[in-house]
């Protein structure tokens, strides 16, 4: 007779009451690579579902920034004569819309990710931060697709990037980390307070005009600029445009403020998210 068949042993995760522990957070970070396959699978699913059974397919990633660029160009360049920063106004606006739409799309969808997947959260354990991260990855994919159109527009207007454009990696790194930190915070809060999901679209509309999207940073009065730059996305958008379009090094004053706000926000948001994780399945 052969050896008796035995079932493989499964790991057991015991979820205790909500408690804050720095060592516990470090342990969660250490365990995160184990769930990389789940993160990759859900992220690919997120991208495929967005364009599934659509006639235009990936073209939808270009439609929103292109349509907004045309609207803002007509209103702020033809009607109100808003100055750019030395570039043609369409490419000036489009370059600012790319990081802004990444931030807006990722934050709006990621903050709603736990509530929209409550059937999954209540049935199986996995690190809950995976859900917001997948929406952020999907939004970044759209950003990369739309960046191709930005390159075409820059070639049309004979704007050629130089070595300073490499700083865009740092600029977008700040944008990604800030978006992730804020998404984790809002996603955890929305489990208990659904008002966040209702209020966020309005907040994002107001927030956009607090960023140098349709106007240059130089249009902000000097006496208010320090307060204005406490908004990290203002520094991100300004420096994205400086490095990619203008071929200038980053404005370290605005970018450093964005970095400091992000560095302070992210660990606090992640710590709060993991603190609330223990009771999410019960509350949601």
N, C-alpha and C positions, 0 to 999 in steps of 0.2 A: 504493500500500500504506500501511496505517496504521502508526503507531509500534509497535514491539515491546512486548509485555506484560512488565512487570517486577513482581516481587513487592515488597510494601512492606517496608521495612527494619524489623527488630525490634530492640528494645533487648536488650543482652546483659548479664547479671549474672554476674560472676566471684566465686565464693565461695572465699575463701582460708582458710588455717588460722586457728584461734581466736586472737584477739588483742584486747587491750583498748586502745581509742583514744578519748579524749573527742571528738576531731574526727569520728571515724567514727560515734559515737553521734549527734552533731549532724546529720551528713549523713543518717542514717537518719530522724531526726525531720523533716528538711526534705523527704524523699521520701515521707513517710507520706501526705500528701493525695492522692497519685496513686492510692492503693489505696482511696479512700473508697467507690467503687462496690462493690468486693468486700466491704468491711466491712458496707455496708448490705444487700447481697444475702444474705450469710451470717447476719446478725442477724435479718432477716425470716424466713429459712428456719428459724432456730432457734426462733422464736416459733411459727411455723405448725406445725412438726413436733411441738412439745410438746403441742398441743391437737388435732392432726389425728385424725379418726375417734373422737373422744371425745364421749359424749352430753352431758356437762355443759359442755364447751368451756372458756371463760374462767372459769367458776365454780370450776375447780380452783385458780385463783390465790387464791381466797377460802377454800377448804376447809381448807388446812393451818393458817393463822393462826387461823381460827375454831375449829377442833377443838382446837388447843393452848390457846387462850384458855379454852374451856369446861373442859378438863381441869385447867388450873392454877387456875382459879377455884374449882372444887370442892375441890381438894386444899389450896390455900394460903389460901383465903378461908373456906370452910365447915368444913374439917377442922382445919387448924392455925391459923386466924385470923391470917394474915399481914396487917399493916396496909398500906394504900396510902399515897398522899401527899396525901390530901384528896379524891381523886376516887373514883368507884365503881370497885371492883376490876376488873371485866371490861374497862372501857375503859382502866384503868391498865396492865393486862397487854397488851392488844391493841396499844396505842400503842408499847410496847417491843418487841413481837414483829415489827413491820414492819421496822425497820432491822436487827434481828438476823437474820430470815429472809432478807432481801436479802443480807446478808454471808455467812451460812452457805451458802445455795444457790449464790451466785456463786462463792465460794471452792472449794467441793467440786467443782462441775462444771468450772470454769475450770482448776483444777490438773490435771485429767485430760484436758484438751482436746487436748494434743499427742499423748499416747499413744493416744487413741481415734481420731485422724485420721492415723495413721502412713502409711496408703496415700496420703494427699494430700501429706504432707510429703516423701515420698521420690520424688514424681513431678514436682512443679512448684514453682517458687520464688515466694514471696510473703512479706512480713514475718510471721514466725511469731506475733508478738504479736496479730495479728488474731483468731486463734482464741480465746484467753482473753477478749479484749474482747467478742466476740460473746456469750459466755455471761454476762458481766457485764451487757450490755445486756438480754438476755432476763430476767435476774433483776430488773433495775430496772423492766422492764415489768410484771412480777408485783407489784412493790412499788407501782407507780402504781395498778394495778387494786384491790389490797387497801386502798389509801388511801381509795378511795371508800366502802368499808364503815366505815372509821374515822370518816369524816365523818358517816355515818348514825348511828353509835353516839354520837358527840358530840352530835348534835342530839337523840337520844333522851334522853340524860342532861342535856340543857340546858347543855352546855359549849360556849361560843361563843369561837372564837379571836379574838385582837386583832392589832394590828400587829406584835407580837413574833413571831408565827408566821412572818413573812418570814425570820427567822434560820434557818429549817429548810433553806433553800437552802445556806447555809454548812455547816450540820451534815451534811447529806447529801453535800455536796461532799467533805468530809473522809472520810466513810464510803466513797465511791466510789473516791477516790484511794488510801486505805489498802487497800481490797479489791483494787484492781488491782495495786498494788505487791506485796502478798503472793501474789497469784495468779500473777504472772509468776515470782516466785522459786520457788514450789512446782512450777509447771509445768515450769520448766527443770530442777529437781532430780529430778522424777519420771521424766524421760527416762532417767536412769541408775539411779535408786533407786525401784523400784515399791512399796517399803514405805510410801511417803508416802500413796499412794492407799488403802492398806489401813488405815493408822492414823488418817487424817484424820476419818472419821465419829466415832470414839471421842473424838478431841481436841475436836471441835466440841460434843459432848455435855457434856464437862467445862467447856469454855470458856463455854458459855451460863450456867452457874451462877456464873461469875466476872464476870458482867455484871448490872447491876441490872434484870433482866427481871421476875422474880416478887417482888422486894423493892425498896424505895426505897434510894437511895444513902445516906440518913441511917441505915440499919440497919447499915452497915459501921462497925466501931469506928474512932474518930477516929485512933488511933495507927497503924492499918493503911491508912488511906485514901490516903495519898500513894503507897504501893506499889501499891495496888489500881488507882489511876487511870493507872498505866503501861500498862494495857490500853486502847488507844485506843477500843475499842468500848464500854467503860464510859462514857467521856465522851460518845460519840456518842449512846448510848441515853438517858442522863440528860438531855442537852440537847435531844434530840428531844422528850422528854416535857415538859420545862420550857417550851419555846417553843410547842408545839402545844396541849397540854392546860392547862397552868397559866397561860399568858399572861405568863410571866416572861422577862426577857432571859437569854441564855445564861450559864451558870456559867463565866466565862472561865478560872478556874483549871483545871478539868477539860478544857475544850475546847482550851486552849492546849497542854496536854500531848499530847492526841491530834493536834493539828496538827504539833507538833515531831517526834513519832514518825513521822508520815506523811511529813513533808518529808525526814527522814533516810532512811526506808526506800525510798521510791519511786525516787530516782535510783540507789541501790545495786542494787535489784532489777532495774531496767531495764538497767543496765550489765551485770550478770551475765547477764541473759537474752540480750542481744545478743552477749555473749562466747561463750556456749554455742551460739548459733544456727548457727554455721558447721559444727558437727559433729553437729547433731541428727539429720539424715537418715542419718548413718552409725551412730549409737548406737542410735537408736530401733528 
